[in-house]
Amino acid sequence: MWFVAIGVIFLLLKFAEIGGVQNWSWYAILAPFGLAILWWAWADATGYYQRKAMEKMDARKRERVSKNMVALGLEQRKKRRF
């Protein structure tokens, strides 16, 4: 997402002819979009976002179970150390 935002900013600066960006080549202006495509291809191929979503759901589930256990008065006891 950051690559797309940077690419849009570069495009706006190029079209508005602001700063030194107006003198950059179009390859430099469009490079963040290419990097975004590469990032999304890698993330989809490796399952990066799916893993993150599963970790988030697992954390919510653990929190919900813990909250319900406390509400029922069945708090988990801490393990005793010898």
PDB file with SEQRES, HELIX, SHEET and CRYST1 records, atoms N, CA, C and O in Angstrom:
SEQRES   1 A   82  MET TRP PHE VAL ALA ILE GLY VAL ILE PHE LEU LEU LEU          
SEQRES   2 A   82  LYS PHE ALA GLU ILE GLY GLY VAL GLN ASN TRP SER TRP          
SEQRES   3 A   82  TYR ALA ILE LEU ALA PRO PHE GLY LEU ALA ILE LEU TRP          
SEQRES   4 A   82  TRP ALA TRP ALA ASP ALA THR GLY TYR TYR GLN ARG LYS          
SEQRES   5 A   82  ALA MET GLU LYS MET ASP ALA ARG LYS ARG GLU ARG VAL          
SEQRES   6 A   82  SER LYS ASN MET VAL ALA LEU GLY LEU GLU GLN ARG LYS          
SEQRES   7 A   82  LYS ARG ARG PHE                                              
HELIX    1 AA1 TRP A    2  ALA A   16  1                                  15    
HELIX    2 AA2 GLY A   19  ASN A   23  5                                   5    
HELIX    3 AA3 TRP A   26  THR A   46  1                                  21    
HELIX    4 AA4 TYR A   48  LEU A   72  1                                  25    
CRYST1    1.000    1.000    1.000  90.00  90.00  90.00 P 1           1          
ATOM      1  N   MET A   1       0.818  -1.192   0.000  1.00  0.00           N  
ATOM      2  CA  MET A   1       0.000   0.000   0.000  1.00  0.00           C  
ATOM      3  C   MET A   1       0.864   1.259   0.000  1.00  0.00           C  
ATOM      4  O   MET A   1       0.527   2.265  -0.624  1.00  0.00           O  
ATOM      5  N   TRP A   2       1.970   1.177   0.707  1.00  0.00           N  
ATOM      6  CA  TRP A   2       2.854   2.350   0.745  1.00  0.00           C  
ATOM      7  C   TRP A   2       3.414   2.670  -0.631  1.00  0.00           C  
ATOM      8  O   TRP A   2       3.556   3.838  -0.990  1.00  0.00           O  
ATOM      9  N   PHE A   3       3.733   1.635  -1.404  1.00  0.00           N  
ATOM     10  CA  PHE A   3       4.277   1.878  -2.736  1.00  0.00           C  
ATOM     11  C   PHE A   3       3.258   2.601  -3.619  1.00  0.00           C  
ATOM     12  O   PHE A   3       3.627   3.487  -4.389  1.00  0.00           O  
ATOM     13  N   VAL A   4       2.010   2.236  -3.515  1.00  0.00           N  
ATOM     14  CA  VAL A   4       0.963   2.884  -4.314  1.00  0.00           C  
ATOM     15  C   VAL A   4       0.808   4.344  -3.888  1.00  0.00           C  
ATOM     16  O   VAL A   4       0.678   5.228  -4.735  1.00  0.00           O  
ATOM     17  N   ALA A   5       0.820   4.596  -2.584  1.00  0.00           N  
ATOM     18  CA  ALA A   5       0.688   5.973  -2.097  1.00  0.00           C  
ATOM     19  C   ALA A   5       1.866   6.832  -2.568  1.00  0.00           C  
ATOM     20  O   ALA A   5       1.677   7.972  -2.992  1.00  0.00           O  
ATOM     21  N   ILE A   6       3.058   6.288  -2.492  1.00  0.00           N  
ATOM     22  CA  ILE A   6       4.243   7.028  -2.958  1.00  0.00           C  
ATOM     23  C   ILE A   6       4.158   7.282  -4.457  1.00  0.00           C  
ATOM     24  O   ILE A   6       4.491   8.370  -4.929  1.00  0.00           O  
ATOM     25  N   GLY A   7       3.705   6.266  -5.212  1.00  0.00           N  
ATOM     26  CA  GLY A   7       3.546   6.434  -6.655  1.00  0.00           C  
ATOM     27  C   GLY A   7       2.550   7.520  -7.005  1.00  0.00           C  
ATOM     28  O   GLY A   7       2.781   8.304  -7.926  1.00  0.00           O  
ATOM     29  N   VAL A   8       1.443   7.574  -6.279  1.00  0.00           N  
ATOM     30  CA  VAL A   8       0.427   8.611  -6.531  1.00  0.00           C  
ATOM     31  C   VAL A   8       1.002   9.987  -6.210  1.00  0.00           C  
ATOM     32  O   VAL A   8       0.774  10.945  -6.949  1.00  0.00           O  
ATOM     33  N   ILE A   9       1.735  10.085  -5.125  1.00  0.00           N  
ATOM     34  CA  ILE A   9       2.356  11.378  -4.771  1.00  0.00           C  
ATOM     35  C   ILE A   9       3.330  11.812  -5.856  1.00  0.00           C  
ATOM     36  O   ILE A   9       3.337  12.974  -6.263  1.00  0.00           O  
ATOM     37  N   PHE A  10       4.163  10.867  -6.329  1.00  0.00           N  
ATOM     38  CA  PHE A  10       5.104  11.198  -7.406  1.00  0.00           C  
ATOM     39  C   PHE A  10       4.367  11.657  -8.661  1.00  0.00           C  
ATOM     40  O   PHE A  10       4.783  12.618  -9.309  1.00  0.00           O  
ATOM     41  N   LEU A  11       3.269  10.973  -9.008  1.00  0.00           N  
ATOM     42  CA  LEU A  11       2.491  11.374 -10.184  1.00  0.00           C  
ATOM     43  C   LEU A  11       1.925  12.776 -10.032  1.00  0.00           C  
ATOM     44  O   LEU A  11       1.994  13.589 -10.955  1.00  0.00           O  
ATOM     45  N   LEU A  12       1.363  13.053  -8.858  1.00  0.00           N  
ATOM     46  CA  LEU A  12       0.809  14.387  -8.632  1.00  0.00           C  
ATOM     47  C   LEU A  12       1.886  15.468  -8.710  1.00  0.00           C  
ATOM     48  O   LEU A  12       1.667  16.533  -9.286  1.00  0.00           O  
ATOM     49  N   LEU A  13       3.046  15.185  -8.127  1.00  0.00           N  
ATOM     50  CA  LEU A  13       4.144  16.158  -8.187  1.00  0.00           C  
ATOM     51  C   LEU A  13       4.641  16.346  -9.618  1.00  0.00           C  
ATOM     52  O   LEU A  13       4.990  17.460 -10.009  1.00  0.00           O  
ATOM     53  N   LYS A  14       4.678  15.270 -10.400  1.00  0.00           N  
ATOM     54  CA  LYS A  14       5.136  15.348 -11.796  1.00  0.00           C  
ATOM     55  C   LYS A  14       4.150  16.182 -12.625  1.00  0.00           C  
ATOM     56  O   LYS A  14       4.563  17.062 -13.379  1.00  0.00           O  
ATOM     57  N   PHE A  15       2.843  15.901 -12.483  1.00  0.00           N  
ATOM     58  CA  PHE A  15       1.856  16.639 -13.265  1.00  0.00           C  
ATOM     59  C   PHE A  15       1.756  18.096 -12.839  1.00  0.00           C  
ATOM     60  O   PHE A  15       1.513  18.971 -13.669  1.00  0.00           O  
ATOM     61  N   ALA A  16       1.943  18.361 -11.544  1.00  0.00           N  
ATOM     62  CA  ALA A  16       1.873  19.737 -11.054  1.00  0.00           C  
ATOM     63  C   ALA A  16       3.193  20.479 -11.257  1.00  0.00           C  
ATOM     64  O   ALA A  16       3.282  21.684 -11.023  1.00  0.00           O  
ATOM     65  N   GLU A  17       4.208  19.747 -11.692  1.00  0.00           N  
ATOM     66  CA  GLU A  17       5.544  20.307 -11.928  1.00  0.00           C  
ATOM     67  C   GLU A  17       6.081  21.017 -10.686  1.00  0.00           C  
ATOM     68  O   GLU A  17       6.526  22.163 -10.742  1.00  0.00           O  
ATOM     69  N   ILE A  18       6.025  20.305  -9.575  1.00  0.00           N  
ATOM     70  CA  ILE A  18       6.503  20.836  -8.302  1.00  0.00           C  
ATOM     71  C   ILE A  18       7.845  20.198  -7.964  1.00  0.00           C  
ATOM     72  O   ILE A  18       8.028  18.988  -8.095  1.00  0.00           O  
ATOM     73  N   GLY A  19       8.765  21.030  -7.531  1.00  0.00           N  
ATOM     74  CA  GLY A  19      10.060  20.542  -7.062  1.00  0.00           C  
ATOM     75  C   GLY A  19      10.883  19.878  -8.150  1.00  0.00           C  
ATOM     76  O   GLY A  19      10.673  20.104  -9.342  1.00  0.00           O  
ATOM     77  N   GLY A  20      11.826  19.055  -7.712  1.00  0.00           N  
ATOM     78  CA  GLY A  20      12.719  18.389  -8.650  1.00  0.00           C  
ATOM     79  C   GLY A  20      12.102  17.191  -9.329  1.00  0.00           C  
ATOM     80  O   GLY A  20      12.697  16.616 -10.241  1.00  0.00           O  
ATOM     81  N   VAL A  21      10.917  16.807  -8.895  1.00  0.00           N  
ATOM     82  CA  VAL A  21      10.260  15.636  -9.468  1.00  0.00           C  
ATOM     83  C   VAL A  21       9.910  15.873 -10.939  1.00  0.00           C  
ATOM     84  O   VAL A  21       9.842  14.920 -11.716  1.00  0.00           O  
ATOM     85  N   GLN A  22       9.693  17.104 -11.321  1.00  0.00           N  
ATOM     86  CA  GLN A  22       9.331  17.403 -12.709  1.00  0.00           C  
ATOM     87  C   GLN A  22      10.436  17.004 -13.685  1.00  0.00           C  
ATOM     88  O   GLN A  22      10.162  16.770 -14.862  1.00  0.00           O  
ATOM     89  N   ASN A  23      11.674  16.923 -13.212  1.00  0.00           N  
ATOM     90  CA  ASN A  23      12.786  16.575 -14.088  1.00  0.00           C  
ATOM     91  C   ASN A  23      13.109  15.081 -14.081  1.00  0.00           C  
ATOM     92  O   ASN A  23      13.978  14.639 -14.832  1.00  0.00           O  
ATOM     93  N   TRP A  24      12.426  14.302 -13.249  1.00  0.00           N  
ATOM     94  CA  TRP A  24      12.671  12.861 -13.177  1.00  0.00           C  
ATOM     95  C   TRP A  24      12.113  12.178 -14.416  1.00  0.00           C  
ATOM     96  O   TRP A  24      11.176  12.665 -15.048  1.00  0.00           O  
ATOM     97  N   SER A  25      12.705  11.048 -14.744  1.00  0.00           N  
ATOM     98  CA  SER A  25      12.185  10.273 -15.870  1.00  0.00           C  
ATOM     99  C   SER A  25      10.895   9.570 -15.440  1.00  0.00           C  
ATOM    100  O   SER A  25      10.625   9.400 -14.251  1.00  0.00           O  
ATOM    101  N   TRP A  26      10.112   9.168 -16.434  1.00  0.00           N  
ATOM    102  CA  TRP A  26       8.858   8.488 -16.135  1.00  0.00           C  
ATOM    103  C   TRP A  26       9.104   7.130 -15.492  1.00  0.00           C  
ATOM    104  O   TRP A  26       8.261   6.640 -14.740  1.00  0.00           O  
ATOM    105  N   TYR A  27      10.250   6.516 -15.779  1.00  0.00           N  
ATOM    106  CA  TYR A  27      10.570   5.229 -15.146  1.00  0.00           C  
ATOM    107  C   TYR A  27      10.685   5.388 -13.628  1.00  0.00           C  
ATOM    108  O   TYR A  27      10.218   4.530 -12.879  1.00  0.00           O  
ATOM    109  N   ALA A  28      11.288   6.454 -13.182  1.00  0.00           N  
ATOM    110  CA  ALA A  28      11.425   6.701 -11.750  1.00  0.00           C  
ATOM    111  C   ALA A  28      10.076   7.019 -11.115  1.00  0.00           C  
ATOM    112  O   ALA A  28       9.820   6.644  -9.971  1.00  0.00           O  
ATOM    113  N   ILE A  29       9.218   7.708 -11.855  1.00  0.00           N  
ATOM    114  CA  ILE A  29       7.899   8.069 -11.337  1.00  0.00           C  
ATOM    115  C   ILE A  29       7.014   6.827 -11.203  1.00  0.00           C  
ATOM    116  O   ILE A  29       6.263   6.704 -10.235  1.00  0.00           O  
ATOM    117  N   LEU A  30       7.098   5.911 -12.167  1.00  0.00           N  
ATOM    118  CA  LEU A  30       6.238   4.733 -12.184  1.00  0.00           C  
ATOM    119  C   LEU A  30       6.829   3.538 -11.442  1.00  0.00           C  
ATOM    120  O   LEU A  30       6.146   2.527 -11.277  1.00  0.00           O  
ATOM    121  N   ALA A  31       8.066   3.624 -10.997  1.00  0.00           N  
ATOM    122  CA  ALA A  31       8.721   2.510 -10.303  1.00  0.00           C  
ATOM    123  C   ALA A  31       7.973   2.047  -9.046  1.00  0.00           C  
ATOM    124  O   ALA A  31       7.886   0.839  -8.824  1.00  0.00           O  
ATOM    125  N   PRO A  32       7.432   2.942  -8.217  1.00  0.00           N  
ATOM    126  CA  PRO A  32       6.700   2.451  -7.035  1.00  0.00           C  
ATOM    127  C   PRO A  32       5.506   1.553  -7.377  1.00  0.00           C  
ATOM    128  O   PRO A  32       5.178   0.644  -6.614  1.00  0.00           O  
ATOM    129  N   PHE A  33       4.856   1.800  -8.516  1.00  0.00           N  
ATOM    130  CA  PHE A  33       3.740   0.946  -8.917  1.00  0.00           C  
ATOM    131  C   PHE A  33       4.232  -0.454  -9.279  1.00  0.00           C  
ATOM    132  O   PHE A  33       3.577  -1.448  -8.967  1.00  0.00           O  
ATOM    133  N   GLY A  34       5.372  -0.526  -9.930  1.00  0.00           N  
ATOM    134  CA  GLY A  34       5.972  -1.826 -10.239  1.00  0.00           C  
ATOM    135  C   GLY A  34       6.375  -2.566  -8.973  1.00  0.00           C  
ATOM    136  O   GLY A  34       6.199  -3.780  -8.869  1.00  0.00           O  
ATOM    137  N   LEU A  35       6.919  -1.824  -8.009  1.00  0.00           N  
ATOM    138  CA  LEU A  35       7.288  -2.439  -6.733  1.00  0.00           C  
ATOM    139  C   LEU A  35       6.056  -2.932  -5.981  1.00  0.00           C  
ATOM    140  O   LEU A  35       6.111  -3.963  -5.311  1.00  0.00           O  
ATOM    141  N   ALA A  36       4.951  -2.206  -6.084  1.00  0.00           N  
ATOM    142  CA  ALA A  36       3.705  -2.642  -5.441  1.00  0.00           C  
ATOM    143  C   ALA A  36       3.213  -3.945  -6.057  1.00  0.00           C  
ATOM    144  O   ALA A  36       2.752  -4.834  -5.341  1.00  0.00           O  
ATOM    145  N   ILE A  37       3.308  -4.062  -7.362  1.00  0.00           N  
ATOM    146  CA  ILE A  37       2.901  -5.300  -8.035  1.00  0.00           C  
ATOM    147  C   ILE A  37       3.778  -6.458  -7.586  1.00  0.00           C  
ATOM    148  O   ILE A  37       3.277  -7.550  -7.320  1.00  0.00           O  
ATOM    149  N   LEU A  38       5.080  -6.227  -7.500  1.00  0.00           N  
ATOM    150  CA  LEU A  38       5.987  -7.280  -7.036  1.00  0.00           C  
ATOM    151  C   LEU A  38       5.686  -7.676  -5.596  1.00  0.00           C  
ATOM    152  O   LEU A  38       5.698  -8.862  -5.267  1.00  0.00           O  
ATOM    153  N   TRP A  39       5.419  -6.702  -4.736  1.00  0.00           N  
ATOM    154  CA  TRP A  39       5.097  -6.983  -3.336  1.00  0.00           C  
ATOM    155  C   TRP A  39       3.835  -7.837  -3.225  1.00  0.00           C  
ATOM    156  O   TRP A  39       3.812  -8.830  -2.497  1.00  0.00           O  
ATOM    157  N   TRP A  40       2.784  -7.446  -3.952  1.00  0.00           N  
ATOM    158  CA  TRP A  40       1.530  -8.198  -3.868  1.00  0.00           C  
ATOM    159  C   TRP A  40       1.701  -9.604  -4.431  1.00  0.00           C  
ATOM    160  O   TRP A  40       1.118 -10.550  -3.903  1.00  0.00           O  
ATOM    161  N   ALA A  41       2.486  -9.758  -5.490  1.00  0.00           N  
ATOM    162  CA  ALA A  41       2.721 -11.091  -6.049  1.00  0.00           C  
ATOM    163  C   ALA A  41       3.447 -11.965  -5.030  1.00  0.00           C  
ATOM    164  O   ALA A  41       3.093 -13.129  -4.839  1.00  0.00           O  
ATOM    165  N   TRP A  42       4.464 -11.403  -4.377  1.00  0.00           N  
ATOM    166  CA  TRP A  42       5.197 -12.168  -3.363  1.00  0.00           C  
ATOM    167  C   TRP A  42       4.303 -12.505  -2.177  1.00  0.00           C  
ATOM    168  O   TRP A  42       4.319 -13.636  -1.691  1.00  0.00           O  
ATOM    169  N   ALA A  43       3.527 -11.536  -1.709  1.00  0.00           N  
ATOM    170  CA  ALA A  43       2.654 -11.756  -0.547  1.00  0.00           C  
ATOM    171  C   ALA A  43       1.608 -12.827  -0.847  1.00  0.00           C  
ATOM    172  O   ALA A  43       1.314 -13.658   0.012  1.00  0.00           O  
ATOM    173  N   ASP A  44       1.048 -12.818  -2.045  1.00  0.00           N  
ATOM    174  CA  ASP A  44       0.069 -13.836  -2.412  1.00  0.00           C  
ATOM    175  C   ASP A  44       0.715 -15.203  -2.573  1.00  0.00           C  
ATOM    176  O   ASP A  44       0.133 -16.214  -2.181  1.00  0.00           O  
ATOM    177  N   ALA A  45       1.908 -15.244  -3.143  1.00  0.00           N  
ATOM    178  CA  ALA A  45       2.582 -16.524  -3.367  1.00  0.00           C  
ATOM    179  C   ALA A  45       3.009 -17.179  -2.058  1.00  0.00           C  
ATOM    180  O   ALA A  45       2.984 -18.404  -1.948  1.00  0.00           O  
ATOM    181  N   THR A  46       3.396 -16.392  -1.077  1.00  0.00           N  
ATOM    182  CA  THR A  46       3.875 -16.949   0.182  1.00  0.00           C  
ATOM    183  C   THR A  46       2.782 -17.049   1.238  1.00  0.00           C  
ATOM    184  O   THR A  46       3.005 -17.656   2.285  1.00  0.00           O  
ATOM    185  N   GLY A  47       1.608 -16.473   0.996  1.00  0.00           N  
ATOM    186  CA  GLY A  47       0.526 -16.520   1.970  1.00  0.00           C  
ATOM    187  C   GLY A  47       0.731 -15.569   3.131  1.00  0.00           C  
ATOM    188  O   GLY A  47       0.202 -15.800   4.218  1.00  0.00           O  
ATOM    189  N   TYR A  48       1.479 -14.517   2.925  1.00  0.00           N  
ATOM    190  CA  TYR A  48       1.811 -13.562   3.987  1.00  0.00           C  
ATOM    191  C   TYR A  48       0.559 -12.972   4.633  1.00  0.00           C  
ATOM    192  O   TYR A  48       0.430 -12.988   5.857  1.00  0.00           O  
ATOM    193  N   TYR A  49      -0.355 -12.458   3.831  1.00  0.00           N  
ATOM    194  CA  TYR A  49      -1.547 -11.806   4.367  1.00  0.00           C  
ATOM    195  C   TYR A  49      -2.504 -12.815   5.001  1.00  0.00           C  
ATOM    196  O   TYR A  49      -3.172 -12.501   5.986  1.00  0.00           O  
ATOM    197  N   GLN A  50      -2.573 -14.020   4.441  1.00  0.00           N  
ATOM    198  CA  GLN A  50      -3.432 -15.038   5.026  1.00  0.00           C  
ATOM    199  C   GLN A  50      -2.936 -15.431   6.412  1.00  0.00           C  
ATOM    200  O   GLN A  50      -3.732 -15.620   7.332  1.00  0.00           O  
ATOM    201  N   ARG A  51      -1.614 -15.553   6.558  1.00  0.00           N  
ATOM    202  CA  ARG A  51      -1.031 -15.869   7.870  1.00  0.00           C  
ATOM    203  C   ARG A  51      -1.332 -14.776   8.878  1.00  0.00           C  
ATOM    204  O   ARG A  51      -1.695 -15.061  10.019  1.00  0.00           O  
ATOM    205  N   LYS A  52      -1.183 -13.523   8.461  1.00  0.00           N  
ATOM    206  CA  LYS A  52      -1.463 -12.398   9.356  1.00  0.00           C  
ATOM    207  C   LYS A  52      -2.933 -12.391   9.787  1.00  0.00           C  
ATOM    208  O   LYS A  52      -3.237 -12.129  10.951  1.00  0.00           O  
ATOM    209  N   ALA A  53      -3.832 -12.674   8.863  1.00  0.00           N  
ATOM    210  CA  ALA A  53      -5.255 -12.708   9.192  1.00  0.00           C  
ATOM    211  C   ALA A  53      -5.550 -13.845  10.164  1.00  0.00           C  
ATOM    212  O   ALA A  53      -6.337 -13.672  11.095  1.00  0.00           O  
ATOM    213  N   MET A  54      -4.934 -14.995   9.962  1.00  0.00           N  
ATOM    214  CA  MET A  54      -5.152 -16.126  10.867  1.00  0.00           C  
ATOM    215  C   MET A  54      -4.599 -15.835  12.258  1.00  0.00           C  
ATOM    216  O   MET A  54      -5.226 -16.193  13.255  1.00  0.00           O  
ATOM    217  N   GLU A  55      -3.442 -15.195  12.340  1.00  0.00           N  
ATOM    218  CA  GLU A  55      -2.873 -14.830  13.639  1.00  0.00           C  
ATOM    219  C   GLU A  55      -3.791 -13.852  14.374  1.00  0.00           C  
ATOM    220  O   GLU A  55      -3.971 -13.957  15.588  1.00  0.00           O  
ATOM    221  N   LYS A  56      -4.360 -12.917  13.650  1.00  0.00           N  
ATOM    222  CA  LYS A  56      -5.265 -11.943  14.253  1.00  0.00           C  
ATOM    223  C   LYS A  56      -6.526 -12.624  14.781  1.00  0.00           C  
ATOM    224  O   LYS A  56      -6.990 -12.316  15.879  1.00  0.00           O  
ATOM    225  N   MET A  57      -7.082 -13.554  13.993  1.00  0.00           N  
ATOM    226  CA  MET A  57      -8.265 -14.279  14.437  1.00  0.00           C  
ATOM    227  C   MET A  57      -7.960 -15.152  15.649  1.00  0.00           C  
ATOM    228  O   MET A  57      -8.778 -15.242  16.565  1.00  0.00           O  
ATOM    229  N   ASP A  58      -6.789 -15.798  15.667  1.00  0.00           N  
ATOM    230  CA  ASP A  58      -6.405 -16.625  16.809  1.00  0.00           C  
ATOM    231  C   ASP A  58      -6.256 -15.785  18.073  1.00  0.00           C  
ATOM    232  O   ASP A  58      -6.664 -16.211  19.154  1.00  0.00           O  
ATOM    233  N   ALA A  59      -5.683 -14.614  17.946  1.00  0.00           N  
ATOM    234  CA  ALA A  59      -5.524 -13.734  19.109  1.00  0.00           C  
ATOM    235  C   ALA A  59      -6.893 -13.302  19.635  1.00  0.00           C  
ATOM    236  O   ALA A  59      -7.108 -13.261  20.846  1.00  0.00           O  
ATOM    237  N   ARG A  60      -7.817 -12.979  18.731  1.00  0.00           N  
ATOM    238  CA  ARG A  60      -9.171 -12.609  19.156  1.00  0.00           C  
ATOM    239  C   ARG A  60      -9.853 -13.774  19.867  1.00  0.00           C  
ATOM    240  O   ARG A  60     -10.536 -13.590  20.874  1.00  0.00           O  
ATOM    241  N   LYS A  61      -9.657 -14.964  19.330  1.00  0.00           N  
ATOM    242  CA  LYS A  61     -10.276 -16.148  19.927  1.00  0.00           C  
ATOM    243  C   LYS A  61      -9.724 -16.393  21.326  1.00  0.00           C  
ATOM    244  O   LYS A  61     -10.488 -16.652  22.256  1.00  0.00           O  
ATOM    245  N   ARG A  62      -8.401 -16.314  21.484  1.00  0.00           N  
ATOM    246  CA  ARG A  62      -7.791 -16.506  22.806  1.00  0.00           C  
ATOM    247  C   ARG A  62      -8.305 -15.464  23.799  1.00  0.00           C  
ATOM    248  O   ARG A  62      -8.585 -15.789  24.953  1.00  0.00           O  
ATOM    249  N   GLU A  63      -8.427 -14.240  23.362  1.00  0.00           N  
ATOM    250  CA  GLU A  63      -8.921 -13.170  24.230  1.00  0.00           C  
ATOM    251  C   GLU A  63     -10.373 -13.424  24.632  1.00  0.00           C  
ATOM    252  O   GLU A  63     -10.741 -13.247  25.793  1.00  0.00           O  
ATOM    253  N   ARG A  64     -11.194 -13.839  23.669  1.00  0.00           N  
ATOM    254  CA  ARG A  64     -12.597 -14.107  23.948  1.00  0.00           C  
ATOM    255  C   ARG A  64     -12.759 -15.277  24.916  1.00  0.00           C  
ATOM    256  O   ARG A  64     -13.578 -15.211  25.833  1.00  0.00           O  
ATOM    257  N   VAL A  65     -11.987 -16.345  24.720  1.00  0.00           N  
ATOM    258  CA  VAL A  65     -12.055 -17.500  25.613  1.00  0.00           C  
ATOM    259  C   VAL A  65     -11.615 -17.106  27.019  1.00  0.00           C  
ATOM    260  O   VAL A  65     -12.253 -17.479  28.003  1.00  0.00           O  
ATOM    261  N   SER A  66     -10.536 -16.360  27.105  1.00  0.00           N  
ATOM    262  CA  SER A  66     -10.037 -15.921  28.411  1.00  0.00           C  
ATOM    263  C   SER A  66     -11.064 -15.044  29.117  1.00  0.00           C  
ATOM    264  O   SER A  66     -11.288 -15.191  30.318  1.00  0.00           O  
ATOM    265  N   LYS A  67     -11.677 -14.147  28.385  1.00  0.00           N  
ATOM    266  CA  LYS A  67     -12.685 -13.247  28.956  1.00  0.00           C  
ATOM    267  C   LYS A  67     -13.893 -14.041  29.463  1.00  0.00           C  
ATOM    268  O   LYS A  67     -14.426 -13.756  30.535  1.00  0.00           O  
ATOM    269  N   ASN A  68     -14.315 -15.031  28.686  1.00  0.00           N  
ATOM    270  CA  ASN A  68     -15.449 -15.861  29.107  1.00  0.00           C  
ATOM    271  C   ASN A  68     -15.112 -16.724  30.316  1.00  0.00           C  
ATOM    272  O   ASN A  68     -15.961 -16.936  31.181  1.00  0.00           O  
ATOM    273  N   MET A  69     -13.886 -17.221  30.384  1.00  0.00           N  
ATOM    274  CA  MET A  69     -13.476 -18.030  31.530  1.00  0.00           C  
ATOM    275  C   MET A  69     -13.506 -17.192  32.807  1.00  0.00           C  
ATOM    276  O   MET A  69     -13.942 -17.665  33.856  1.00  0.00           O  
ATOM    277  N   VAL A  70     -13.045 -15.960  32.714  1.00  0.00           N  
ATOM    278  CA  VAL A  70     -13.067 -15.069  33.878  1.00  0.00           C  
ATOM    279  C   VAL A  70     -14.514 -14.766  34.267  1.00  0.00           C  
ATOM    280  O   VAL A  70     -14.845 -14.740  35.453  1.00  0.00           O  
ATOM    281  N   ALA A  71     -15.368 -14.538  33.283  1.00  0.00           N  
ATOM    282  CA  ALA A  71     -16.775 -14.231  33.566  1.00  0.00           C  
ATOM    283  C   ALA A  71     -17.482 -15.406  34.235  1.00  0.00           C  
ATOM    284  O   ALA A  71     -18.387 -15.203  35.045  1.00  0.00           O  
ATOM    285  N   LEU A  72     -17.078 -16.630  33.906  1.00  0.00           N  
ATOM    286  CA  LEU A  72     -17.681 -17.815  34.504  1.00  0.00           C  
ATOM    287  C   LEU A  72     -17.038 -18.190  35.839  1.00  0.00           C  
ATOM    288  O   LEU A  72     -17.505 -19.097  36.528  1.00  0.00           O  
ATOM    289  N   GLY A  73     -15.987 -17.499  36.190  1.00  0.00           N  
ATOM    290  CA  GLY A  73     -15.293 -17.804  37.437  1.00  0.00           C  
ATOM    291  C   GLY A  73     -14.379 -19.007  37.316  1.00  0.00           C  
ATOM    292  O   GLY A  73     -14.022 -19.619  38.323  1.00  0.00           O  
ATOM    293  N   LEU A  74     -13.999 -19.350  36.110  1.00  0.00           N  
ATOM    294  CA  LEU A  74     -13.130 -20.500  35.866  1.00  0.00           C  
ATOM    295  C   LEU A  74     -11.753 -20.043  35.415  1.00  0.00           C  
ATOM    296  O   LEU A  74     -11.190 -20.573  34.458  1.00  0.00           O  
ATOM    297  N   GLU A  75     -11.228 -19.071  36.105  1.00  0.00           N  
ATOM    298  CA  GLU A  75      -9.932 -18.523  35.719  1.00  0.00           C  
ATOM    299  C   GLU A  75      -8.885 -19.618  35.726  1.00  0.00           C  
ATOM    300  O   GLU A  75      -8.866 -20.483  36.601  1.00  0.00           O  
ATOM    301  N   GLN A  76      -8.032 -19.561  34.750  1.00  0.00           N  
ATOM    302  CA  GLN A  76      -6.946 -20.540  34.705  1.00  0.00           C  
ATOM    303  C   GLN A  76      -5.948 -20.214  35.784  1.00  0.00           C  
ATOM    304  O   GLN A  76      -5.551 -19.065  35.973  1.00  0.00           O  
ATOM    305  N   ARG A  77      -5.557 -21.243  36.479  1.00  0.00           N  
ATOM    306  CA  ARG A  77      -4.585 -21.047  37.553  1.00  0.00           C  
ATOM    307  C   ARG A  77      -3.195 -20.978  36.944  1.00  0.00           C  
ATOM    308  O   ARG A  77      -2.897 -21.622  35.938  1.00  0.00           O  
ATOM    309  N   LYS A  78      -2.367 -20.188  37.576  1.00  0.00           N  
ATOM    310  CA  LYS A  78      -0.991 -20.095  37.131  1.00  0.00           C  
ATOM    311  C   LYS A  78      -0.264 -21.362  37.537  1.00  0.00           C  
ATOM    312  O   LYS A  78      -0.524 -21.935  38.594  1.00  0.00           O  
ATOM    313  N   LYS A  79       0.631 -21.780  36.697  1.00  0.00           N  
ATOM    314  CA  LYS A  79       1.399 -22.978  37.002  1.00  0.00           C  
ATOM    315  C   LYS A  79       2.325 -22.707  38.176  1.00  0.00           C  
ATOM    316  O   LYS A  79       2.954 -21.653  38.270  1.00  0.00           O  
ATOM    317  N   ARG A  80       2.390 -23.682  39.060  1.00  0.00           N  
ATOM    318  CA  ARG A  80       3.263 -23.540  40.216  1.00  0.00           C  
ATOM    319  C   ARG A  80       4.678 -23.918  39.832  1.00  0.00           C  
ATOM    320  O   ARG A  80       4.913 -24.891  39.115  1.00  0.00           O  
ATOM    321  N   ARG A  81       5.578 -23.156  40.309  1.00  0.00           N  
ATOM    322  CA  ARG A  81       6.988 -23.443  40.065  1.00  0.00           C  
ATOM    323  C   ARG A  81       7.601 -24.011  41.337  1.00  0.00           C  
ATOM    324  O   ARG A  81       7.346 -23.530  42.441  1.00  0.00           O  
ATOM    325  N   PHE A  82       8.381 -25.003  41.164  1.00  0.00           N  
ATOM    326  CA  PHE A  82       9.027 -25.624  42.318  1.00  0.00           C  
ATOM    327  C   PHE A  82      10.428 -25.137  42.481  1.00  0.00           C  
ATOM    328  O   PHE A  82      11.124 -25.556  43.406  1.00  0.00           O  
TER     329      PHE A  82                                                      
END                                                                             
